[in-house]
Amino acid sequence: MAKLGKRNKKAREGIDRAKLYTLDEAVKMVKERAKAKFDETIEIAMNLGVDPRHADQMVRGVVNLPNGTGRTLRVAVFARGAKADEAKAAGADIVGAEDLVEIVNGGTIDFDRCIATPDLMPLVGRLGKVLGPRGMMPNPKVGTVTMDVKSAIAGAKGGSVEFRVEKAGILHAGVGKASFDASKLAENIRAFADAVQKAKPAGAKGHYITRVAVSSTMGPGVKVDPSSLGGAGAAQPN
């Protein structure tokens, strides 16, 4: 096991690794320990009682955080004609069709979120091997395949967060910045947890949200009592 540096040891002081803290307590502790020279991202990790290898237990969705993410995302839109013009007017950073497919296929991905109109999906589908592993493939389930490109761009730039459970049943997401007020971070986290709860798949049995922890980019994780998340954490097993 790697030895902890002085900074990490100091950051872990006062954290009981076996204790479940309320969300408000955990957020306060994480903020106090975010001492990096940049504005650290506050992250949430959730262990879910699902096996995503089964199609009926996949958890995926999108949520608009009430206080935003603190990040400025670069958005690419695959569209033609009037919808391409609409995307540009709505603030998309990159807009294109065949030309954009060629750029992405060549390995240049100069954006954080990808949106496509439905008619362009046969074309965008060719990029599955490039965008899929990065979790950037447009998908109607999370609102990134749509004719309403204006709203999709506004959501992406205004604080929407996509989430998708990993193979081990773990879900990660950024929910704000260390510079946010603690109350705003807690509000974002509760909104995120509520969205995850609403995305509970029909095939999930037993406890759904089993473990929760919050941390900053460079700081230690703090375990959260799921019941302090409100309705999401209080869900009972089937």
N, C-alpha and C positions, 0 to 999 in steps of 0.2 A: 504494500500500500504506500502510495506517495506521501511524503511528509508535508504537512500543512505549513505554509509560510506564516510569518508574523501577522500579516494583515488578515489572512483567513482565520487564524486562531482568534484574533481579537474580535472579528466579525461574529464568530460562533459563540462568544462569551454571552451568557445570559439566555441562551436558547436551550431549552430542555428538549432533546431529540425525541423523547418518548411521549411528550405532552401534545395534546391537541388544543390549539389556541382558538379563540373566537376569531372570526374574520377581521374584526376591527383591531384586535390585539396583534394579529399576524401582519397586517398591513403596516401598522405603526413600527413594528420591529424591523420589517424589511426596509422601510424608508430610512430609519435611523442608521442602517448598515450599508446604505448605498453611497459609498464614499469615492467612487471613481471620478476621474476628471471630466467625464462626459455624463450626459443625462441618461442614466441607465433605464432600460426597459423593465417594467414589472411584468413578470410572467406567472402564469398559472399552469400547474400540471395536475391532471385528474386521472385517477385509475378507475376505469369503468368495468362493470361486470358483464362484459361482452366478449365474444370471440369473432373479430372482424373477418376471419377466414370464411365465415358463413355469411352469405348475402343478406340474410334476414337479421343480422346483428351489426351491420355497418352503421356507424354514426357519422353523419356529415351534415353540415349546414352553414349558415351565415348569420351574424348578429350585428346590429348597429349599436355600438357602445354609446351610451348617453353623453359621455364626456370625451369621445374621440380616443384615438390611440396615441396621439402625440407625434405620429410619423407623417411624413409627406410622401405619399406613394406615387410612383410613376405608372400611369395606366396606358395600356395599349388596347386598341380597338380594331377588330377585323370587320370592316364594313365597306360598302360601296355607295356611290351616288349620294342621295339626300341624307342617308343615315351616316355616311362618312362626314358630310358637312355638319350634321347635328353633333357628332362626336367631337369634332374640332371645336365647335362653338361651346360645347359643354366643358372643355378643358382637358380633353384627352391629350396625352403627351406624344403618342405615336398612333397614327391611323393609316391603315392600308388593307390590301387584299392579297393578290398574288405576289406583289412586291414584298410585302411584309412576311409572307410565308417563306420566301427565298432567304430573307435576312435571318429569320429565326432558325431555319433549317441549316444555315451556315454557321450557327453557334453564337450569334449575337443576340443576347436577350437583355436589352437595356430598359427593362420595366419590371414592376413588382406585381401587377395584377393584369389579367388578360380578360377581355370581354369580346364577344362575337355576336353578330346577328345570326338568326337561325339559318338563313340562306347561305351563309359562309361556312357553316360547320362541315360540309363535305370536304372543303378545302383545308380548313383548320385541322380536321381529323388526321391529316397526314403528319401533323406535328406531335402526335401522341407520345412518341418515344422521346421527344425533346422536352415537351412541357409536362407530361404526365409525372415523371419522377420528381419534378420540382413542385408538384401540387398546383400547377398553374393552368391546367387544361380547363377551358371554359365548360361550364356544366349548368344546365337549366335548374338543377336542384338548389344551387346556391346563387341563382340570379345572374350568372355571368354569360348565359346564352339568352338573349332577349332583344326585342325590337325597341324597348324603352332604354336606349343607350344613355340618354341624358340622366335618368334616375340611377342607373347602374354606376355611371362615372361619379355622380355626386356621392353615392354611398361609399364607393371605394376610397374617395378622397376625404370623406367626412367622418370616417371612423368605423366602417364595416370590417368585421373580422371573419374570415372563413375558418372553419375547423373540420378536421377529419381524424378519426381515431387511427392510431398506428396498430401494427400487427399484435403487439403485446397488450392491447387494450388500454393504451395510454394516450392521452390527448394533451397537447401543449398549445399555448397561445400567448401572445403579448396583449396585455390589457391596459396599457398606459405607460406613463413615465414616472420616474422617481420624483420629479418636480411637481407632479400633480398633488393637490390636497388629498389627505388620507380619505376623506369622505367621498371624493370623486372616484378614487381608485376602488373603494369598497362598492360603490354604486355600479361601476363598470363590471367588477367581478361578479356581483349578484346578477346582473343582466346577462353576462356570459353563461353563468351556471344555469340560469333559467332557460336559455336557448338550448343548452345541451340536454337538459331534462325534457324539454319539448321534443327533442330529436330522438328520444328513446325508441329504439326499434322494437317491433312486435316480438322478435325472437329473444329479447333479453329476459332472463329469469333471475330471481333472487335480487340481492342488493344491486342497484345500478351504479350510483356514484359511491365508490367504496373508499377512496382516499383522495385527499386534496392537499396541495402544498403551493405556497407562493414564494417567489424569490425575485431578486433583481439580477441583472445580467452578470454581475461579478460577485454577488453576495450569496450567502447560504440559504437553503430552503427552510421555510417554517411551515410545519404541519397545521392544517386548519380543520377544525371540527366541522364536518359537513352539515350538521344541523344548524350552524350559524349562517349558512348561505340562504336561509329562508325556505321557501317551498321546495326548491330544487334539492337541497340536502336532506330535507325531511321525508323524501319519498320512501315508501315502504316497499319491501320486496313483494314480488307477485306470489 
